[in-house]
Amino acid sequence: MTGTFYIVATPIGNLEDITLRALRILKEVDIILAEDTRITSRLTTHYQLPTTILSYHQHSSEDKKLEILKLLLDGKNIALVTDAGTPGVSDPGNELIDYLLSYKPDLKIIPIPGASAITTALSVSGFKTNNFIFLGFFPKKKKEKLINWIKEGRMSFAFYESPFRIIKTLEFVKSNFGDVRVFVARELTKIHESLYRGKIEDVIKQLSENKVRGEVVVIVEI
């Protein structure tokens, strides 16, 4: 019998932000596929999960994907996790799922929902987000076409950004949309969590006065 493939959300920072169901699944599966085995080992050690951890990331080869497919066909139950949050969201997990389904369309895939940086940020932004566009990581190239599309749709948008590029990116947003309101969250759920909300010019000033570190989520209200 073919094994089951679980897509398991894990904490984005605070290790307590994991569901009871996720813990049960991670304990019961034969193998955990991790983006970075060192990071996932902290979670499995903390919760004393004995499961074998194998590496799967954006640079994994076709041979690695084939190996995973063979394990499932041999009846192994496998859980896919990312370093933080939900696999498949700005994460190579979606490519693996597509690959597996191309060879085994009836493969049983079960999502185990949980933490996500984008929904966590949206929940505390206070902005109108009944409709929004998620860009993943803000593009480094061909940005003008994207900006024009957003302007035409007049819809708030959200994205991830590197702490090293956040100021430059916000200045680019300001030059195209004016002094709109933005929400910037860094190190969500972690000890040094910081939330910035207001006119983009004011937020840029605040960020410029503080050294930005860690993961950053941005929401732009249009």
VEXKEDO-218140 format. One line per 10 residues: number of its first residue (from 1); for each residue x, y, z of N, C-alpha, C. Coordinates in Angstrom, 2 decimals. Layout:
BEGIN
NUM = X Y Z X Y Z X Y Z; ...
END
This chain:
BEGIN
1 = 0.84 -1.20 0.00 0.00 0.00 0.00 0.88 1.25 0.00; 0.52 2.19 -0.85 1.28 3.44 -0.93 1.12 4.25 0.35; 2.19 4.91 0.76 2.16 5.72 1.96 1.39 7.02 1.75; 1.21 7.73 2.85 0.51 9.02 2.82 1.52 10.16 2.96; 1.28 11.24 2.23 2.17 12.40 2.24 1.47 13.53 3.00; 2.02 13.93 4.11 1.44 14.98 4.94 2.19 16.30 4.73; 1.45 17.39 4.61 2.04 18.73 4.50 1.79 19.40 5.84; 2.83 19.53 6.64 2.67 19.92 8.05 3.23 21.32 8.32; 2.36 22.20 8.81 2.79 23.54 9.21 3.48 23.46 10.57; 4.59 24.18 10.70 5.34 24.21 11.96 5.48 25.67 12.41
11 = 5.90 25.92 13.64 5.98 27.28 14.16 6.88 28.20 13.33; 6.52 29.49 13.28 7.36 30.47 12.59 8.38 31.07 13.55; 8.30 30.70 14.81 9.25 31.21 15.80 9.06 30.51 17.13; 7.98 30.86 17.80 7.67 30.27 19.11 7.28 28.80 18.94; 8.03 27.91 19.59 7.79 26.47 19.42 6.45 26.01 19.97; 5.79 26.85 20.77 4.48 26.49 21.29 3.39 26.62 20.23; 3.71 27.30 19.14 2.72 27.52 18.08 2.67 26.34 17.11; 2.44 25.17 17.64 2.27 23.98 16.82 1.02 23.26 17.30; 0.28 22.69 16.38 -0.99 22.06 16.78 -0.75 20.66 17.34; -1.71 20.21 18.12 -1.64 18.85 18.66 -1.65 17.82 17.54
21 = -2.41 18.12 16.49 -2.47 17.21 15.35 -1.13 17.12 14.65; -0.46 18.27 14.49 0.86 18.26 13.84 1.85 17.44 14.64; 1.84 17.58 15.95 2.74 16.80 16.80 2.47 15.30 16.65; 1.19 14.94 16.61 0.85 13.53 16.47 1.34 12.98 15.14; 1.11 13.73 14.06 1.53 13.27 12.74 3.04 13.15 12.66; 3.76 14.15 13.16 5.23 14.12 13.11 5.80 12.96 13.93; 5.06 12.55 14.94 5.50 11.41 15.75 5.21 10.09 15.06; 4.12 10.04 14.29 3.66 8.77 13.71 4.30 8.45 12.36; 4.69 9.46 11.59 5.23 9.18 10.25 6.58 8.49 10.33; 6.95 7.88 9.22 8.25 7.19 9.15 9.39 8.16 8.90
31 = 9.09 9.23 8.14 10.14 10.16 7.72 9.59 11.59 7.72; 10.43 12.53 8.16 10.13 13.95 8.02 11.08 14.52 6.97; 10.53 15.19 5.98 11.34 15.91 4.99 11.47 17.35 5.44; 12.70 17.83 5.62 12.92 19.16 6.17 13.75 20.02 5.23; 13.42 21.30 5.18 14.19 22.25 4.38 15.61 22.36 4.92; 15.72 22.47 6.24 17.02 22.50 6.93 16.92 21.55 8.11; 17.59 20.43 8.05 17.47 19.40 9.09 17.89 19.91 10.46; 18.81 20.87 10.49 19.27 21.42 11.78 18.15 22.18 12.48; 17.40 22.96 11.71 16.30 23.74 12.28 15.18 22.82 12.74; 14.83 21.84 11.90 13.75 20.91 12.27 14.15 20.04 13.45
41 = 15.43 19.75 13.58 15.90 18.94 14.72 15.64 19.64 16.05; 15.66 20.97 16.06 15.35 21.70 17.29 13.92 21.42 17.72; 13.03 21.37 16.73 11.62 21.10 17.02 11.43 19.67 17.49; 12.02 18.71 16.76 11.84 17.31 17.13 12.50 16.98 18.47; 13.61 17.63 18.76 14.28 17.42 20.05 13.45 18.00 21.19; 12.91 19.20 20.96 12.10 19.87 21.98 10.90 19.02 22.37; 10.26 18.40 21.37 9.06 17.60 21.62 9.34 16.10 21.67; 10.62 15.75 21.66 11.05 14.35 21.79 10.38 13.47 20.73; 10.48 13.92 19.48 9.94 13.16 18.35 11.05 12.32 17.75; 10.89 11.01 17.71 11.97 10.11 17.28 12.09 9.92 15.77
51 = 11.29 10.63 14.99 11.21 10.39 13.55 12.51 10.71 12.80; 12.81 9.91 11.80 13.96 10.14 10.93 13.74 11.40 10.10; 14.76 12.25 10.01 14.67 13.49 9.25 15.59 13.43 8.04; 15.02 13.70 6.86 15.80 13.77 5.63 15.69 15.17 5.05; 16.68 15.55 4.27 16.71 16.89 3.70 15.96 16.97 2.37; 15.14 18.03 2.22 14.56 18.37 0.93 14.44 19.89 0.87; 15.05 20.51 -0.15 15.05 21.96 -0.25 15.04 22.36 -1.73; 15.12 23.66 -2.01 14.96 24.16 -3.38 16.06 23.69 -4.33; 17.19 23.25 -3.78 18.29 22.79 -4.63 18.35 21.26 -4.73; 17.36 20.58 -4.17 17.35 19.12 -4.24 17.21 18.65 -5.69
61 = 17.87 17.57 -6.00 17.92 17.06 -7.37 16.68 16.26 -7.73; 16.57 15.93 -9.00 15.50 15.05 -9.47 15.63 13.67 -8.83; 16.86 13.25 -8.59 17.09 11.96 -7.94 16.49 11.95 -6.54; 16.57 13.07 -5.83 16.00 13.16 -4.49 14.48 13.05 -4.56; 13.88 13.70 -5.55 12.43 13.61 -5.71 12.01 12.17 -6.02; 12.81 11.51 -6.86 12.52 10.12 -7.21 12.65 9.22 -5.99; 13.65 9.50 -5.16 13.84 8.74 -3.93 12.62 8.87 -3.01; 12.08 10.07 -2.91 10.90 10.32 -2.07 9.70 9.58 -2.63; 9.54 9.61 -3.96 8.44 8.89 -4.59 8.53 7.40 -4.30; 9.72 6.84 -4.41 9.91 5.41 -4.16 9.59 5.05 -2.71
71 = 9.96 5.92 -1.78 9.66 5.67 -0.36 8.15 5.62 -0.14; 7.43 6.54 -0.77 5.97 6.54 -0.65 5.37 5.29 -1.28; 5.88 4.90 -2.44 5.38 3.70 -3.11 5.68 2.44 -2.32; 6.73 2.49 -1.49 7.08 1.36 -0.62 6.26 1.36 0.66; 5.34 2.33 0.77 4.45 2.33 1.94 4.87 3.22 3.08; 5.91 4.00 2.89 6.37 4.89 3.96 5.46 6.13 4.04; 5.09 6.49 5.26 4.33 7.72 5.49 5.33 8.85 5.73; 5.16 9.94 5.01 6.15 11.02 5.03 5.47 12.36 5.35; 6.13 13.16 6.17 5.65 14.51 6.47 6.64 15.52 5.90; 6.12 16.51 5.19 6.95 17.59 4.66 6.79 18.81 5.55
81 = 7.92 19.37 6.00 7.88 20.61 6.78 8.84 21.60 6.14; 8.65 22.87 6.46 9.58 23.90 6.04 10.26 24.45 7.28; 11.21 25.36 7.10 11.92 25.90 8.27 10.96 26.60 9.22; 9.97 27.27 8.67 9.01 28.00 9.50 7.73 28.21 8.73; 6.61 27.86 9.35 5.31 28.10 8.72 4.81 26.94 7.90; 4.07 27.29 6.84 3.38 26.29 6.04 4.14 25.96 4.76; 4.46 24.70 4.52 5.16 24.30 3.29 4.34 24.67 2.05; 5.06 24.99 0.98 4.39 25.28 -0.28 4.05 26.74 -0.48; 4.19 27.57 0.57 3.92 29.00 0.46 5.27 29.71 0.40; 5.63 30.18 -0.80 6.98 30.73 -1.04 8.03 29.72 -0.57
91 = 7.83 28.50 -1.01 8.62 27.37 -0.51 8.62 26.29 -1.60; 9.72 25.54 -1.74 9.81 24.53 -2.82 8.91 23.31 -2.64; 8.17 23.26 -1.56 7.28 22.12 -1.35 6.26 21.94 -2.45; 5.81 23.04 -3.05 4.81 22.92 -4.11 5.35 22.19 -5.33; 6.66 22.36 -5.61 7.27 21.66 -6.74 7.31 20.15 -6.49; 7.59 19.78 -5.25 7.63 18.36 -4.90 6.25 17.73 -5.02; 5.25 18.42 -4.54 3.88 17.91 -4.63 3.48 17.71 -6.09; 3.80 18.70 -6.93 3.48 18.60 -8.36 4.19 17.41 -8.99; 5.45 17.21 -8.63 6.23 16.10 -9.15 5.60 14.76 -8.74; 5.28 14.60 -7.48 4.72 13.35 -6.97 3.38 13.03 -7.64
101 = 2.54 14.06 -7.78 1.23 13.83 -8.38 1.32 13.54 -9.88; 2.39 14.01 -10.52 2.55 13.72 -11.94 2.82 12.24 -12.18; 3.41 11.58 -11.20 3.69 10.14 -11.31 2.65 9.28 -10.59; 2.04 9.87 -9.58 1.07 9.10 -8.79 -0.14 10.00 -8.50; -1.04 10.18 -9.50 -2.16 11.12 -9.36 -3.08 10.83 -8.19; -3.15 9.57 -7.77 -4.05 9.22 -6.67 -3.32 9.18 -5.32; -2.11 9.76 -5.27 -1.38 9.80 -4.02 -2.19 10.54 -2.96; -2.27 9.97 -1.78 -3.02 10.60 -0.70 -2.16 11.67 -0.04; -2.58 12.93 -0.20 -1.87 14.06 0.39 -2.80 14.75 1.38; -2.33 14.92 2.61 -3.17 15.49 3.66 -2.51 16.74 4.24
111 = -3.20 17.89 4.19 -2.65 19.10 4.80 -2.90 19.14 6.30; -1.88 19.52 7.05 -2.01 19.71 8.49 -1.77 21.20 8.74; -2.84 22.01 8.80 -2.69 23.46 8.85 -2.12 23.97 10.17; -1.61 25.19 10.11 -1.04 25.79 11.31 -0.49 27.17 11.02; 0.65 27.47 11.61 1.22 28.82 11.53 1.61 29.21 10.11; 1.46 30.50 9.83 1.88 31.09 8.56 2.19 32.55 8.81; 3.36 32.99 8.39 3.77 34.36 8.65 2.83 35.37 8.00; 2.36 35.06 6.78 1.52 36.03 6.08 0.19 36.22 6.78; -0.47 35.14 7.19 -1.76 35.28 7.86 -1.59 35.86 9.27; -0.48 35.55 9.92 -0.22 36.13 11.24 -0.10 37.64 11.15
121 = 0.62 38.13 10.15 0.77 39.57 9.97 -0.56 40.23 9.60; -1.30 39.61 8.71 -2.59 40.16 8.29 -3.54 40.29 9.48; -3.48 39.33 10.40 -4.42 39.30 11.51 -4.26 40.47 12.47; -3.07 41.07 12.52 -2.84 42.17 13.46 -2.62 43.51 12.76; -2.72 43.55 11.44 -2.44 44.78 10.71 -3.52 45.84 10.91; -4.76 45.40 11.06 -5.86 46.35 11.17 -6.27 46.94 9.84; -5.69 46.46 8.73 -6.02 46.95 7.40 -7.19 46.17 6.82; -7.80 46.74 5.79 -8.86 46.03 5.08 -8.22 44.95 4.21; -8.39 43.73 4.60 -7.73 42.63 3.87 -8.71 41.53 3.47; -9.99 41.94 3.23 -10.93 40.95 2.70 -10.43 40.44 1.35
131 = -9.78 41.32 0.62 -9.13 40.96 -0.64 -7.72 41.52 -0.63; -6.75 40.71 -0.97 -5.38 41.18 -1.05 -4.59 40.30 -2.00; -3.45 40.82 -2.43 -2.57 40.09 -3.32 -1.32 39.70 -2.54; -0.95 38.44 -2.60 0.27 37.98 -1.94 1.33 37.77 -3.00; 2.45 38.47 -2.86 3.50 38.43 -3.88 4.62 37.45 -3.59; 4.56 36.79 -2.42 5.70 35.97 -2.02 6.83 36.91 -1.65; 8.06 36.59 -2.05 9.18 37.52 -1.84 9.11 38.60 -2.92; 9.32 39.83 -2.51 9.21 40.95 -3.45 10.22 40.76 -4.58; 9.77 40.85 -5.83 10.66 40.59 -6.97 11.79 41.60 -7.07; 12.93 41.12 -7.53 14.09 41.99 -7.72 14.12 42.56 -9.14
141 = 13.45 41.88 -10.07 13.46 42.31 -11.47 12.02 42.41 -11.99; 11.87 43.12 -13.10 10.57 43.25 -13.79 9.47 43.71 -12.83; 9.79 44.68 -11.99 8.84 45.15 -10.99 7.80 46.10 -11.57; 8.16 46.83 -12.62 7.28 47.86 -13.16 5.95 47.27 -13.65; 6.03 46.13 -14.36 4.81 45.49 -14.87 3.91 45.06 -13.71; 4.51 44.53 -12.66 3.75 44.10 -11.49 3.08 45.30 -10.83; 3.82 46.39 -10.66 3.28 47.58 -10.02 2.10 48.13 -10.81; 2.22 48.16 -12.11 1.13 48.66 -12.96 -0.12 47.79 -12.81; 0.08 46.48 -12.70 -1.04 45.56 -12.53 -1.74 45.79 -11.19; -0.94 46.02 -10.13 -1.52 46.29 -8.81 -2.28 47.60 -8.81
151 = -1.72 48.62 -9.45 -2.39 49.92 -9.53 -3.73 49.80 -10.23; -3.77 49.00 -11.28 -5.01 48.83 -12.03 -6.06 48.13 -11.19; -5.64 47.16 -10.39 -6.58 46.42 -9.56 -6.96 47.13 -8.27; -6.15 48.10 -7.85 -6.39 48.85 -6.62 -6.67 47.92 -5.44; -5.75 47.00 -5.20 -5.93 46.03 -4.13 -4.69 46.02 -3.23; -4.93 45.96 -1.92 -3.81 45.88 -0.98 -2.96 44.66 -1.30; -1.66 44.75 -0.99 -0.79 43.61 -1.29 0.19 43.37 -0.14; 0.66 42.14 -0.08 1.56 41.71 1.00 2.72 40.93 0.40; 3.85 40.99 1.08 5.02 40.27 0.58 6.03 40.04 1.69; 6.97 39.14 1.42 8.11 38.90 2.30 9.31 39.68 1.77
161 = 10.19 40.08 2.68 11.37 40.80 2.23 12.55 40.53 3.16; 13.73 40.63 2.59 14.97 40.47 3.35 15.20 41.71 4.21; 15.75 41.55 5.42 16.05 42.72 6.25 17.08 43.64 5.60; 17.86 43.11 4.69 18.88 43.90 4.02 18.32 44.77 2.89; 17.09 44.43 2.42 16.50 45.15 1.30 15.23 45.90 1.67; 14.80 45.79 2.91 13.49 46.31 3.29 13.37 47.82 3.07; 14.38 48.59 3.46 14.31 50.04 3.29 14.22 50.41 1.82; 15.07 49.82 1.01 15.08 50.10 -0.43 13.75 49.74 -1.06; 13.17 48.61 -0.65 11.90 48.17 -1.22 10.77 49.11 -0.82; 10.74 49.52 0.44 9.70 50.45 0.89 9.82 51.79 0.17
171 = 11.02 52.24 -0.08 11.21 53.49 -0.82 10.70 53.33 -2.26; 10.89 52.15 -2.83 10.37 51.87 -4.17 8.84 51.90 -4.16; 8.24 51.29 -3.14 6.78 51.30 -3.01 6.27 52.73 -2.87; 6.93 53.53 -2.04 6.52 54.92 -1.83 6.60 55.72 -3.13; 7.63 55.49 -3.92 7.80 56.23 -5.17 6.71 55.89 -6.18; 6.08 54.72 -6.02 5.04 54.30 -6.96 3.62 54.49 -6.45; 3.44 54.45 -5.13 2.08 54.53 -4.57 1.87 55.74 -3.66; 2.92 56.52 -3.45 2.78 57.66 -2.56 2.91 57.27 -1.11; 2.50 58.17 -0.22 2.67 57.93 1.21 1.51 57.11 1.77; 1.37 55.87 1.28 0.30 54.97 1.72 0.60 54.42 3.11
181 = -0.39 53.78 3.70 -0.17 53.13 4.99 0.43 51.74 4.77; 1.37 51.40 5.62 1.98 50.07 5.55 2.07 49.46 6.94; 2.17 48.17 6.94 2.39 47.41 8.18 3.60 46.53 7.95; 4.58 46.65 8.81 5.80 45.85 8.69 5.98 45.06 9.97; 6.13 43.75 9.83 6.33 42.87 10.99 7.64 42.12 10.83; 8.44 42.10 11.85 9.68 41.34 11.79 9.77 40.43 13.01; 10.39 39.28 12.82 10.59 38.30 13.90 9.27 37.93 14.59; 8.23 37.72 13.81 6.92 37.37 14.36 7.00 36.17 15.29; 6.38 36.29 16.43 6.26 35.28 17.51 7.57 35.03 18.24; 8.64 35.73 17.87 9.93 35.52 18.51 10.16 36.57 19.60
191 = 11.23 36.44 20.34 11.52 37.32 21.47 11.60 38.78 21.02; 12.21 39.03 19.87 12.43 40.40 19.41 11.39 40.82 18.36; 10.18 40.29 18.48 9.11 40.66 17.55 8.89 42.18 17.57; 8.80 42.77 16.37 8.57 44.21 16.25 7.53 44.46 15.17; 6.57 45.33 15.47 5.51 45.66 14.53 5.52 47.17 14.27; 5.49 47.55 13.00 5.50 48.96 12.62 4.27 49.21 11.74; 3.53 50.28 12.06 2.29 50.55 11.33 2.12 52.05 11.18; 1.81 52.50 9.97 1.59 53.92 9.75 1.88 54.32 8.32; 1.99 55.62 8.09 2.36 56.10 6.77 3.75 55.58 6.41; 3.93 55.24 5.15 5.16 54.57 4.75 6.40 55.40 5.05
201 = 6.30 56.71 4.92 7.45 57.57 5.19 7.86 57.48 6.67; 6.86 57.43 7.55 7.15 57.32 8.98 7.74 55.95 9.32; 7.22 54.90 8.68 7.74 53.55 8.94 9.17 53.42 8.45; 9.46 54.00 7.28 10.84 53.98 6.76 11.77 54.66 7.76; 11.33 55.77 8.32 12.15 56.50 9.28 12.41 55.66 10.52; 11.36 54.99 11.03 11.52 54.13 12.21 12.48 52.98 11.94; 12.34 52.36 10.79 13.21 51.23 10.45 14.66 51.69 10.25; 14.83 52.90 9.73 16.17 53.43 9.50 16.90 53.69 10.81; 16.14 53.94 11.87 16.73 54.23 13.18 17.03 52.96 13.97; 16.55 51.84 13.49 16.77 50.56 14.16 17.34 49.55 13.17
211 = 18.31 48.77 13.60 18.88 47.77 12.72 17.88 46.63 12.53; 17.47 46.43 11.29 16.46 45.42 10.99 17.12 44.06 10.83; 16.62 43.11 11.59 17.13 41.74 11.49 15.95 40.77 11.40; 16.23 39.59 10.89 15.23 38.53 10.86 14.23 38.67 9.72; 13.28 37.74 9.69 12.29 37.69 8.64 11.35 38.90 8.70; 10.97 39.41 7.53 10.13 40.60 7.46 8.90 40.32 6.58; 7.71 40.73 7.09 6.48 40.65 6.32 5.95 42.07 6.17; 5.53 42.42 4.96 5.04 43.77 4.68 3.64 43.70 4.09; 2.76 44.59 4.58 1.42 44.73 4.01 1.24 46.18 3.60; 0.84 46.40 2.37 0.64 47.76 1.84 -0.85 47.95 1.60
221 = -1.42 48.95 2.24 -2.86 49.22 2.09 -3.09 50.16 0.91; -3.92 49.73 -0.03 -4.22 50.53 -1.21 -5.68 50.99 -1.14
END
